[in-house]
C-alpha cells in the first residue's frame, strides 16, 4: 500500500528572507513599523497572560546564542537569535534570527520564519512605541549614537510613530555614518553627520545609543546629558556590555521590559540589585507613571524581550493571509493512524522501492 499523502496539518507556512522582504514592501516599511508597535503595545496590555522567563543564553568570548520563548496560553512562540559583534569584520551579520509560532492546543507549529529582518523591525517599533509614552511631546530631533544595521529602522520608526524627522548622527566608524546618510537621503529626513557623540546630542530631545561592542563602554557620560531628554539605550543586551555611565542612570527614571532579564543584560547590570525601575507594561496599562515633568530624564533600558518577538510572529501570521509570500513545508510526520508512525515509514519505503523498480524497467 502506498504511503498516504500528508494532510494539511503536516504543512506549516515558511517565510524566507526573500518573502519577508516582499511582504514588508507590499505593506510599506513605515506601516509595518506602526503595525508592529500596535501589536506589541496590545500584548503588553495583557502582560499577565504570558509565560515570562529571561532568555536562555549560551555566552562565549565571541558572542551569545539565545532562545527566547513565551506563550499566552493560545499560541507558543520562540526565537533563536545570536549576537556576535566581531562578525562584521568577516563580512557577517552581528545578529541573525529565526522564529516559530505554534498552537498550544495541539502543539503543532503553524509558522516558521526568518527573523533577522523582523527583529530589526520589532526592535525599532518597540523603541518608538516606548518613546511615544516617555519622550517629550515636542520632540523633533534624535541623536543616533551608533549607525550600524539597526539605525535606519530606528530612524523610520521614530518618524512614523513619534514624528521625529531631524537626526544627528555619530559612529566611531565614519563609513557607518556615511552608509546611514546614503540610505536615508531622499526620504525626507534632516540629517547631520557629527564628529563626536557630544556634538550629536546637542539640541536632541531623544538620544538613541545602539553600539555593538561586547564590553563595558561609556558612550555617554553624565555631563553630556541635559534635563528633559529621553534616552533610548538599546545597545546593551548581554552581561558585560553597557553604554552609559552609571551616574546617568542615577539621575534618570529607568524603564525596562522584564526586570529579571534586564538586571543581567541591560544598563542596570551596573547598579545595585534594588535599583528602582518601572516595567513598560505598567505605564501602558496606566498602572505606573511615565513622563511626569519637562525636566525629567526618562531612560528606556531596552534589551529585547520574548513577548515582542511573539507579537511580531503574530503579526506576520495575520498578514500572510491572502498573500503568496510563504512556502508550505512538510515538516510534521502525519500518519493516518497517529499510533502507527512506523507503518507510515514502512509504506513510504515500499513505495520508494516500487518507484525505483518501475524506473529500472522503463
PyMOL commands that set and color helices and strands:
alter all, ss='L'
color gray80, all
select helices_A, chain A and resi 8-10+17-27+29-45+47-49+85-90+116-134+151-162+174-184+197-201+222-224+246-251+259-265+267-270+280-284+306-320+341-361
alter helices_A, ss='H'
color red, helices_A
select strands_A, chain A and resi 11-15+56-59+64-71+75-83+97-103+109-114+141-145+166-170+190-193+206-209+216-220+230-233+242-244+253-256+278-279+298-301+327-330
alter strands_A, ss='S'
color yellow, strands_A
deselect
rebuild
show_as cartoon
